[in-house]
């Protein structure tokens, strides 16, 4: 507590505002929240660094993964040129991307490594506080009628498709932070937060996030321990921990009466594979992926453009005699196919490669934040197979913000190493 008070007293007020900006972002209390805070952030930055803005902006060009991400963002606007309505395309892209141009340069050119790491931890704490909030709803302390949030569906003030992503990422990342922490008090606190995130993930209603969490643990262990994963001791440890996680998750699902959702999905899967019937949540998602593949075949490189991919999606449902569901959907329920059909393989590769490139570079300099960063994007990768991520607010803002924070750590570590070599 004393350390926190000292930081608040000694820290630059602009940096404190950035910390507040990070901390409040996941909650999205008001529709105007992101817009107003980002504009304040940008104007403050312009005033504070008015004499060195151009010099600072040049540093973005020096770090290639971030530059590639910026090229992707610019490309999304360019893709409006081959839409039926250029204005509709630009409006759609701007509704998600317009604030990137403001906070990316501010964060990248302002924060140092220590401040970037603190910002990431503030995200994790914010996720964890939301989990505590959700858990209190589950325990019956209160309900929120406006969002239909109760002990049966303790999602809180936002949809469970959003908040369960916080819980999945939070459960893994806080565990990693605790594991690497040298202070006993921090270990205890972050292990507890990890446990709370884990519990709330499995008492909420998202099968996608729950499965993504399990797949992400497996993936991260393979990425970080592939050289010794097949050693007997490592294998036994992995199997034991993974089995314990599965058992704990099952018990929580059973106690919160959520196992029936998995039985339902299993029955829907049987109808898909044996009867070619696309019914229910699982069946429809399989169908939507099928439509996504057809869209990819028609416009593989550049995509249909913003909004035109939705028109193709709607027309496909209307003209498909085998589609018998009484509703026409406007989302693919797969961020992968939404991105591919919207911006083509070119746009998709630009985005994915920028993330992989960043994480590959980060691994050389900071293992802890490499694993934390990987947990963000691996969880989102799996959830994106059956849900929207980059096109959900405020998830999209956080994913780009985390990219910038990890870029700061990597870029400044690379620069330190370069300077060290020159001085030798």
C-alpha positions as CSV (number, residue, x, y, z in Angstrom):
1,X,0.0,0.0,0.0
2,X,2.9,2.4,0.8
3,X,4.4,1.7,-2.6
4,X,1.1,2.6,-4.3
5,X,0.8,5.8,-2.3
6,X,4.4,6.8,-3.1
7,X,3.8,6.1,-6.8
8,X,0.7,8.3,-6.8
9,X,2.6,11.1,-5.0
10,X,5.7,11.0,-7.1
11,X,4.3,10.0,-10.5
12,X,3.8,12.5,-13.3
13,X,0.1,13.5,-13.5
14,X,-0.1,12.6,-17.2
15,X,1.2,9.1,-16.5
16,X,-1.4,8.7,-13.7
17,X,-4.1,9.7,-16.1
18,X,-2.8,7.0,-18.5
19,X,-3.0,4.4,-15.6
20,X,-6.6,5.5,-15.0
21,X,-7.3,5.2,-18.7
22,X,-6.0,1.6,-18.7
23,X,-7.8,0.6,-15.5
24,X,-11.2,1.9,-16.5
25,X,-11.1,0.7,-20.1
26,X,-12.4,-2.9,-19.5
27,X,-15.5,-1.7,-17.6
28,X,-17.0,0.6,-20.4
29,X,-19.4,2.3,-18.0
30,X,-20.7,4.8,-20.6
31,X,-20.9,4.9,-24.4
32,X,-18.9,8.1,-24.5
33,X,-16.2,6.8,-22.1
34,X,-13.6,5.7,-24.6
35,X,-14.1,8.7,-26.9
36,X,-13.9,11.4,-24.2
37,X,-11.0,9.9,-22.3
38,X,-9.0,9.3,-25.5
39,X,-9.5,12.8,-26.7
40,X,-8.4,14.2,-23.3
41,X,-5.4,11.8,-23.5
42,X,-4.4,13.0,-27.0
43,X,-4.8,16.7,-26.3
44,X,-2.8,16.5,-23.0
45,X,-0.1,14.7,-25.0
46,X,-0.1,17.4,-27.7
47,X,0.3,20.1,-25.1
48,X,2.9,18.3,-23.0
49,X,5.2,17.3,-25.9
50,X,4.3,20.0,-28.4
51,X,8.0,20.7,-29.1
52,X,8.9,17.1,-29.8
53,X,5.8,15.5,-31.4
54,X,7.4,14.8,-34.8
55,X,10.6,13.3,-33.3
56,X,8.5,11.0,-31.1
57,X,6.3,9.9,-34.0
58,X,9.4,8.8,-35.9
59,X,10.0,6.1,-33.3
60,X,6.9,4.3,-34.4
61,X,8.5,3.8,-37.8
62,X,11.5,2.2,-36.1
63,X,9.6,-0.7,-34.6
64,X,8.4,-2.9,-37.4
65,X,5.6,-5.0,-35.7
66,X,3.9,-1.8,-34.6
67,X,4.4,-0.3,-38.0
68,X,2.8,-3.4,-39.6
69,X,-0.2,-3.1,-37.2
70,X,-0.6,0.6,-38.3
71,X,-0.4,-0.6,-42.0
72,X,-3.2,-3.0,-41.2
73,X,-5.4,-0.3,-39.7
74,X,-4.8,2.0,-42.7
75,X,-5.5,-1.0,-45.0
76,X,-9.0,-1.5,-43.3
77,X,-9.9,2.1,-44.4
78,X,-8.5,1.4,-47.9
79,X,-10.7,-1.7,-48.2
80,X,-13.7,0.7,-48.3
81,X,-12.7,1.5,-51.9
82,X,-14.0,-1.8,-53.2
83,X,-17.2,-1.7,-51.1
84,X,-20.5,-1.0,-52.8
85,X,-20.7,2.1,-50.5
86,X,-17.4,3.7,-49.7
87,X,-19.1,5.9,-47.1
88,X,-20.7,2.9,-45.3
89,X,-17.4,1.1,-45.3
90,X,-15.5,4.0,-43.8
91,X,-18.2,4.6,-41.2
92,X,-18.0,1.0,-40.2
93,X,-14.2,0.9,-39.9
94,X,-14.1,4.3,-38.1
95,X,-16.7,3.0,-35.5
96,X,-14.0,0.6,-34.3
97,X,-10.6,2.0,-35.4
98,X,-10.8,5.8,-35.2
99,X,-9.4,6.1,-31.6
100,X,-6.4,3.9,-32.5
101,X,-4.8,6.8,-34.3
102,X,-5.0,8.8,-31.1
103,X,-3.9,6.5,-28.3
104,X,-1.3,4.4,-30.2
105,X,1.2,7.3,-30.7
106,X,0.4,8.7,-27.2
107,X,1.2,5.4,-25.4
108,X,4.1,4.3,-27.5
109,X,6.0,7.6,-27.3
110,X,5.2,8.4,-23.7
111,X,5.6,5.3,-21.5
112,X,8.8,3.6,-20.5
113,X,9.2,-0.1,-19.8
114,X,8.3,0.1,-16.1
115,X,5.2,2.2,-16.9
116,X,4.1,-0.2,-19.7
117,X,4.4,-3.1,-17.4
118,X,2.4,-1.4,-14.7
119,X,-0.3,-0.6,-17.3
120,X,-0.6,-4.3,-18.2
121,X,-0.9,-5.2,-14.5
122,X,-3.6,-2.6,-14.1
123,X,-5.5,-4.4,-16.9
124,X,-5.2,-7.7,-15.0
125,X,-6.3,-6.1,-11.8
126,X,-9.3,-4.5,-13.6
127,X,-10.2,-7.9,-15.1
128,X,-10.0,-9.5,-11.6
129,X,-12.1,-6.9,-10.0
130,X,-14.8,-7.5,-12.6
131,X,-14.5,-11.2,-11.8
132,X,-15.1,-10.4,-8.1
133,X,-18.1,-8.2,-9.1
134,X,-19.5,-11.1,-11.2
135,X,-18.8,-13.6,-8.4
136,X,-20.8,-11.5,-5.9
137,X,-23.7,-11.6,-8.3
138,X,-23.4,-15.4,-8.6
139,X,-23.5,-15.6,-4.8
140,X,-26.7,-13.7,-4.8
141,X,-25.6,-10.4,-3.1
142,X,-27.4,-8.4,-5.8
143,X,-28.8,-8.6,-9.3
144,X,-28.8,-6.2,-12.3
145,X,-32.2,-6.2,-14.0
146,X,-31.1,-3.9,-16.9
147,X,-28.7,-6.5,-18.1
148,X,-30.6,-9.6,-16.9
149,X,-27.7,-10.4,-14.6
150,X,-28.4,-12.8,-11.7
151,X,-26.9,-15.8,-10.0
152,X,-27.9,-17.9,-13.0
153,X,-26.1,-15.5,-15.5
154,X,-23.7,-13.4,-13.4
155,X,-22.3,-11.4,-16.3
156,X,-22.6,-8.0,-14.7
157,X,-23.0,-4.8,-16.7
158,X,-21.8,-6.3,-20.1
159,X,-22.4,-9.3,-22.2
160,X,-20.9,-12.6,-21.1
161,X,-19.2,-13.0,-24.5
162,X,-17.1,-10.0,-23.5
163,X,-16.5,-10.4,-19.7
164,X,-15.6,-14.1,-19.9
165,X,-12.7,-13.2,-22.1
166,X,-11.5,-11.0,-19.2
167,X,-11.8,-14.0,-16.9
168,X,-10.0,-16.5,-19.2
169,X,-7.2,-14.1,-19.8
170,X,-7.1,-13.0,-16.2
171,X,-7.0,-16.5,-14.8
172,X,-3.9,-17.4,-16.9
173,X,-2.1,-14.0,-16.7
174,X,-2.4,-13.4,-13.0
175,X,-1.2,-17.0,-12.4
176,X,1.9,-16.3,-14.6
177,X,2.5,-13.0,-12.8
178,X,2.3,-14.7,-9.4
179,X,4.6,-17.5,-10.6
180,X,7.3,-15.1,-11.7
181,X,6.9,-12.7,-8.8
182,X,9.7,-12.6,-6.2
183,X,7.6,-11.0,-3.5
184,X,5.7,-13.4,-1.4
185,X,2.8,-11.0,-0.8
186,X,2.4,-10.4,-4.5
187,X,2.5,-14.2,-5.2
188,X,-0.3,-14.8,-2.7
189,X,-2.5,-11.9,-4.0
190,X,-2.1,-12.8,-7.7
191,X,-2.7,-16.5,-7.1
192,X,-5.9,-15.6,-5.3
193,X,-6.9,-13.4,-8.2
194,X,-6.2,-16.2,-10.6
195,X,-8.4,-18.5,-8.6
196,X,-11.2,-16.0,-8.6
197,X,-11.0,-15.5,-12.3
198,X,-11.0,-19.2,-12.8
199,X,-14.1,-19.7,-10.6
200,X,-16.1,-16.9,-12.3
201,X,-15.2,-18.2,-15.8
202,X,-16.8,-21.5,-15.1
203,X,-20.0,-20.2,-13.3
204,X,-20.7,-17.9,-16.2
205,X,-22.4,-18.9,-19.5
206,X,-19.7,-19.0,-22.1
207,X,-18.7,-22.4,-23.3
208,X,-16.5,-20.8,-25.9
209,X,-14.4,-18.9,-23.3
210,X,-14.2,-22.0,-21.0
211,X,-12.9,-24.2,-23.8
212,X,-10.6,-21.4,-25.1
213,X,-9.1,-21.2,-21.5
214,X,-8.3,-24.9,-21.5
215,X,-6.9,-24.9,-25.0
216,X,-4.8,-21.8,-24.2
217,X,-3.2,-23.4,-21.2
218,X,-2.3,-26.4,-23.3
219,X,-0.9,-24.1,-26.1
220,X,1.1,-21.9,-23.7
221,X,2.7,-24.9,-22.1
222,X,3.7,-26.3,-25.5
223,X,5.1,-22.9,-26.6
224,X,7.1,-22.3,-23.4
225,X,8.1,-25.9,-22.6
226,X,8.3,-27.8,-25.9
227,X,12.0,-28.8,-25.3
228,X,11.1,-30.7,-22.1
229,X,7.4,-31.4,-22.4
230,X,8.1,-35.1,-23.2
231,X,10.4,-35.6,-20.3
232,X,8.6,-38.0,-17.9
233,X,8.6,-35.7,-14.9
234,X,7.4,-32.7,-16.9
235,X,4.7,-34.8,-18.6
236,X,3.4,-36.2,-15.3
237,X,3.3,-32.7,-13.9
238,X,1.5,-31.3,-16.9
239,X,-1.1,-34.2,-17.0
240,X,-1.7,-33.8,-13.2
241,X,-2.2,-30.0,-13.3
242,X,-4.3,-30.2,-16.5
243,X,-6.5,-33.0,-15.0
244,X,-6.9,-31.0,-11.8
245,X,-8.0,-27.9,-13.9
246,X,-10.5,-30.0,-15.9
247,X,-11.9,-31.6,-12.7
248,X,-12.2,-28.3,-11.0
249,X,-13.9,-26.8,-14.0
250,X,-16.4,-29.7,-14.2
251,X,-17.3,-29.4,-10.5
252,X,-17.9,-25.6,-10.9
253,X,-20.0,-26.3,-14.1
254,X,-22.0,-29.0,-12.2
255,X,-22.6,-26.8,-9.1
256,X,-23.7,-23.9,-11.2
257,X,-26.0,-26.1,-13.4
258,X,-24.0,-25.4,-16.6
259,X,-23.2,-29.0,-17.7
260,X,-26.6,-29.2,-19.6
261,X,-25.2,-26.5,-22.0
262,X,-22.4,-28.9,-23.0
263,X,-24.9,-31.8,-23.4
264,X,-26.9,-29.6,-25.7
265,X,-23.9,-28.7,-27.7
266,X,-23.0,-32.4,-28.0
267,X,-26.5,-33.2,-29.4
268,X,-26.3,-30.3,-31.8
269,X,-22.9,-31.6,-33.0
270,X,-24.3,-35.0,-33.7
271,X,-27.1,-33.5,-35.9
272,X,-24.5,-31.5,-37.8
273,X,-22.2,-34.5,-38.6
274,X,-24.8,-37.2,-38.9
275,X,-27.9,-35.5,-40.2
276,X,-26.4,-32.4,-41.8
277,X,-28.8,-30.2,-39.7
278,X,-27.5,-26.9,-38.4
279,X,-29.5,-26.3,-35.3
280,X,-28.9,-24.5,-32.0
281,X,-25.9,-22.4,-31.0
282,X,-23.2,-25.0,-32.0
283,X,-24.9,-26.0,-35.2
284,X,-25.4,-22.4,-36.4
285,X,-21.7,-21.6,-35.7
286,X,-20.7,-24.5,-37.9
287,X,-23.0,-23.3,-40.6
288,X,-21.6,-19.7,-40.3
289,X,-18.1,-21.1,-40.7
290,X,-19.3,-22.9,-43.8
291,X,-20.6,-19.6,-45.2
292,X,-17.3,-18.0,-44.3
293,X,-15.4,-20.6,-46.4
294,X,-17.7,-19.8,-49.3
295,X,-17.0,-16.1,-48.9
296,X,-13.3,-16.8,-48.8
297,X,-13.5,-18.7,-52.1
298,X,-15.3,-15.7,-53.8
299,X,-13.0,-12.9,-52.5
300,X,-9.8,-14.5,-51.1
301,X,-7.2,-11.8,-51.4
302,X,-8.9,-8.4,-50.7
303,X,-12.2,-9.6,-49.2
304,X,-15.6,-8.1,-49.9
305,X,-14.8,-4.9,-48.0
306,X,-16.4,-3.5,-44.8
307,X,-20.2,-4.2,-44.6
308,X,-20.3,-5.9,-48.0
309,X,-19.2,-9.2,-46.3
310,X,-22.3,-8.9,-44.2
311,X,-24.5,-8.4,-47.3
312,X,-23.0,-11.6,-48.8
313,X,-23.7,-13.4,-45.5
314,X,-27.3,-12.3,-45.4
315,X,-27.9,-13.2,-49.0
316,X,-26.4,-16.6,-48.6
317,X,-28.8,-17.4,-45.7
318,X,-31.8,-16.1,-47.7
319,X,-31.0,-18.1,-50.8
320,X,-29.9,-21.3,-49.1
321,X,-32.8,-23.8,-49.2
322,X,-31.1,-25.9,-46.4
323,X,-31.1,-22.9,-44.0
324,X,-34.4,-23.3,-42.1
325,X,-33.7,-21.1,-39.0
326,X,-36.3,-18.3,-38.6
327,X,-33.7,-15.5,-38.2
328,X,-31.2,-14.0,-40.6
329,X,-28.0,-13.2,-38.8
330,X,-25.6,-10.4,-39.6
331,X,-22.4,-11.7,-37.9
332,X,-20.4,-14.8,-38.7
333,X,-19.8,-15.5,-35.0
334,X,-16.2,-16.1,-36.0
335,X,-13.8,-13.2,-35.9
336,X,-11.4,-15.1,-38.2
337,X,-14.0,-15.4,-41.0
338,X,-15.3,-11.9,-40.3
339,X,-11.9,-10.5,-40.8
340,X,-11.1,-12.7,-43.8
341,X,-14.3,-12.0,-45.6
342,X,-14.2,-8.3,-44.7
343,X,-10.5,-7.6,-45.5
344,X,-9.3,-10.7,-47.3
345,X,-6.3,-12.9,-46.6
346,X,-4.1,-9.8,-47.0
347,X,-5.7,-7.9,-44.1
348,X,-5.9,-11.1,-42.0
349,X,-2.2,-11.9,-42.5
350,X,-1.2,-8.3,-41.8
351,X,-2.9,-8.4,-38.4
352,X,-1.9,-12.0,-37.4
353,X,1.7,-11.6,-38.5
354,X,2.1,-8.3,-36.6
355,X,1.1,-10.1,-33.4
356,X,3.2,-13.2,-34.0
357,X,6.2,-11.0,-34.9
358,X,5.8,-8.9,-31.8
359,X,5.6,-11.9,-29.5
360,X,8.6,-13.6,-31.2
361,X,10.7,-10.6,-30.5
362,X,9.4,-10.1,-27.0
363,X,10.3,-13.7,-26.0
364,X,14.0,-12.8,-26.4
365,X,13.9,-10.1,-23.9
366,X,11.2,-10.8,-21.2
367,X,9.8,-14.3,-20.7
368,X,7.2,-13.2,-18.1
369,X,5.6,-10.6,-20.3
370,X,5.9,-12.8,-23.3
371,X,3.8,-15.4,-21.6
372,X,1.3,-12.8,-20.3
373,X,1.1,-11.2,-23.8
374,X,0.7,-14.7,-25.4
375,X,-2.2,-15.5,-23.0
376,X,-4.1,-12.4,-24.2
377,X,-3.8,-13.3,-27.9
378,X,-4.0,-17.1,-27.6
379,X,-7.2,-16.9,-25.6
380,X,-8.6,-14.4,-28.1
381,X,-7.5,-16.7,-31.0
382,X,-9.5,-19.6,-29.7
383,X,-12.5,-17.5,-28.7
384,X,-12.4,-16.0,-32.2
385,X,-13.2,-19.3,-33.8
386,X,-16.8,-19.1,-32.5
387,X,-17.2,-15.5,-31.3
388,X,-16.5,-11.9,-32.1
389,X,-13.4,-10.3,-30.5
390,X,-11.7,-7.5,-32.5
391,X,-15.2,-6.3,-33.5
392,X,-16.5,-6.1,-29.9
393,X,-16.0,-3.0,-27.8
394,X,-14.1,-2.5,-25.5
395,X,-12.2,-5.8,-26.4
396,X,-10.9,-4.3,-29.6
397,X,-9.4,-1.3,-27.7
398,X,-7.7,-3.5,-25.1
399,X,-6.2,-5.8,-27.7
400,X,-4.6,-2.9,-29.6
401,X,-3.6,-1.2,-26.3
402,X,-1.9,-4.4,-25.0
403,X,-0.1,-4.7,-28.4
404,X,1.3,-1.2,-27.9
405,X,2.3,-1.9,-24.3
406,X,4.2,-5.0,-25.3
407,X,5.8,-3.1,-28.2
408,X,7.1,-0.5,-25.7
409,X,8.8,-3.2,-23.7
410,X,10.3,-4.9,-26.7
411,X,11.3,-1.8,-28.6
412,X,13.0,-0.2,-25.6
413,X,14.8,-3.5,-24.6
414,X,16.0,-3.8,-28.2
415,X,17.3,-0.2,-28.1
416,X,19.0,-0.7,-24.8
417,X,20.8,-3.8,-26.3
418,X,21.8,-1.9,-29.4
419,X,23.2,1.0,-27.3
420,X,25.1,-1.4,-25.1
421,X,26.7,-3.1,-28.1
422,X,27.8,0.3,-29.5
423,X,29.3,1.4,-26.2
424,X,31.3,-1.8,-26.0
